[in-house]
Amino acid sequence: MHIQDFHLFHGAVLTKLFRKDRPISLCLVETNLIDSWSAYKIIDAVLYIKHNKKPSIRKKKDAFVWQFRFNEKHLNEIKNFQTDQKIKEVCFALVCGQSAINDSMYICFLKVDDMSKCIDLSSSKGQTIHVKRIDGHKLLVWGEVNTAKAPLKIASDAIEKWEVPGS
């Protein structure tokens, strides 16, 4: 069976989440085969995963920047998760990779409140999030709402500190 990119990148996120010092029990992991295959239900939460293995290079600072596009279909999925009474939390894992799988990879973990500071989740048009690696501990994140002039600073180990609701 051919292994696709999303298998590798989604697997990295799930491994990081379930193989940490504070183990959580896995009740259910599922994807909706009709939709984008980006959403996983884990106990009382939804984890929405996107990946990009082609960063752009900013020449002045020699920094990598990854872009993640959320089209209308993605935004509608997210809205549906937010209004579902059974789901207590919606989170996002943006996997920042390279074309060579042995190069550095980072997971930018955001809660829905962080995402709404970067993009308009209720928009009817597509939105883009940018993630920039700045040092050993932080990722800068921006979109149409906060722009690159006022990025969020996200710890690169945020996914490891996430307490899954219901666990």
N, C-alpha and C positions, 0 to 999 in steps of 0.2 A: 504494500500500500504506500502510495506517495505521501510524504509528509509536507504539508503546505506551511507557508510562513506563519499563518495565524495559529497553527498548532504549536509551533515553537514559542511564539511570543505569549500566547495565552497560557501555555504550560509554565512558562517562567513566572508569571504572576501568581498562578494557583500554587505553585511550589513554594514561592516566597510566603504566601499567606498561610499555608497549612503546615509548613515545616519550620516553625519558629519555636522559641523557647517556651512560650505559653501556648500549648496545643489547644485547638478548638475542635469540637466534634462537627463532622460534616453530616448535615441532615439531608441536603439535597443540592445537587448542582445540575442545572438544566439550561439548555438554550432553546429558544423558540425557532424552530426550523423554517418558519414562514418569514421571520424577520431577519435581522442582520447578523445573527450568530454572535453578537457582541455581549449579550447579557447573560449573567449567571445568577441564579437565585441561590443564596447561601443562608440557610436558616430564615431569618426575618429581614434580610437585606438583599439588594440587587447590586452586583458589581458589574459595571459596564466597562469593557476592555476595548481599547483601540491601540493599534501599533503603527509605527513608521520606522522603516529601516533605511531611509534616505534623508539624512539631515543635510541642511544647507550649512555652508561654512561662511562665517562672517570674516572677511579678510582683515579688518582692522584689529580685531581682538582674537582672531584665530579660534573662535568659539563655535560650537555646534548648536544649531537651532532646528527643532523638529516641529512640523505643522500637523495638526489633527483636524480634519474637516468633519463637522457634524452637519449632515444634510437634513432636509426636511423630514425624511423618514426616521432618522436617528432621533431628532428632536421630538417627534411624535411618540416614539417608543418611550423616551425619558419622561415625557408628560404623563403617559399612561402609568408608568411605574410610580410617579409621585402622587397620583390620585388613587392608587390601589391601597385600600385600607389594611391589607395583609402585609404590606411592605413598610417596615419601620424606617429604613434608611436606603438612600441611593448613593452609591459611591462610584468613582471612576479611577481606572488604572490606565494611564497613558504610557505605553511602553516605547521608550526612546532607544532604538537599536541602531545597528550598522549593517551594511550589506554582508559583511563577514561575521558569522555568528560568534566567533571567538573574540571580537572586539568588544569594548565596553558597552554595556546595556544598562539603562536606568529605568526605574518605574516611578512615574510621577503620580502619586496617589492623592486624589481630591475628593472631598465630600461635596454634596450638591450645593452647599452654601458657597464654597470656594469657586465652583464652576460658575455660579450665577454672578460672581464678581468679575468674571472674565468674559462670558458670553451671555446672551439673552436666551435662556432656555425656553421661553414662551414665544420666540420668534417664529414666523412662518417662512423665513428664508434661512438658508444655510449659514453657519457660523464657523469660525476657525479659531483654534487655540494654538498658541505657540509655547514651546518649552525650550528654555535655554539652560545649559549646564554652566554654572559659574565657578564652583569650587568643589571640594570634597564633600560638602554637606548640604548645599542648597541648589534648588532648581528655580529659575525665574519663569513665571507663567503669566501670559496675558492673552487677551482677545479683543473683540470689538468694544467691550464695555470699559475695561481698564487701560488698554493700550500699553505699549512697551515702555512708556514714560512712568507708569505706576504699576509694575508687575507684582504679583504675589510672590512671596518667598516660601517655598515648600521644602521641607526636609526630605532628603533623598531616601530616608528610611521610614517615612510616614506609614507605608503599608504594614510594616512590621509592628507598629504600635496600635493599629486599628483593633478596636474591640468590636467584634461582630455582634450585632444585636441578637439576643436570644441564646447566645452561647454560654 
